[in-house]
Amino acid sequence: MATIKTYTAAGEAAAELQFDDAKLVLDRGAQALKDAVTAIRNAMRAGTACTKGKGEVAGSNKKPWKQKGTGNARAGFRQSPVWRGGGVAHGPKPRDYSQKINRKVMQLAFTRALSEKIAAGDVVVVNEFAFAEPKTKLMAALLKKAGVDRTALVVTAKEDENVFRMTANLARAAYVPACAADVYSIMRFKKLVCDQAGFDALVGRMVGKETK
């Protein structure tokens, strides 16, 4: 049984959760995890880089000087890539970097990522994010008391504006509702800090052992 530490909103330790190892998927899905992270990162690329080729640079087709007798190298037009201000040879053009990932592969990747976090003890559950006021210092204090000394992804079951505001100014933390947590965000942050409902929502997205 994997053990998950739980805390109150004040950072006080609460009863630990026992997670059934049978629900973890650690024996497969490594390639799916790699493919999913690659696809998500590629989808983030703008793909808007654009340069002009020699046929797109403004200028006439007049020969700069005659072919022979000047002592200069031969030149046919001023838009040549070897000239300053000329076109770019084989330069980038707008393109779509997105990759298609099968839905079951993405689900398996999510399950493997969350399973690794649980097995490594990198999941922290807070009973409820109930604070007197939405202050960043309260969230920072909670993370410190919970032993989260590195990057953290804060997850709630539903979108919570107060938790988002409390996390926004923390340099090493980010917030996302459970429905929007993806494979890359789970792997990018060292710790997952969830409320109980958020953790249950993440577990509900895991696929079972029987899925091939």
Secondary structure, DSSP 8 states (H G I E B T S, - for coil): -EEEEEE-TTS-B---EEE-GGG---SS-HHHHHHHHHHHHHHT---------TTTS------SS-SSSSSS---S-TT-TTSTTS--TT------------HHHHHHHHHHHHHHHHHTT-EEEES----SS--HHHHHHHHHHTT--S-EEEEESS--HHHHHHHHT-TTEEEEEGGG--HHHHHHSSEEEEEHHHHHHHHHT---TT--
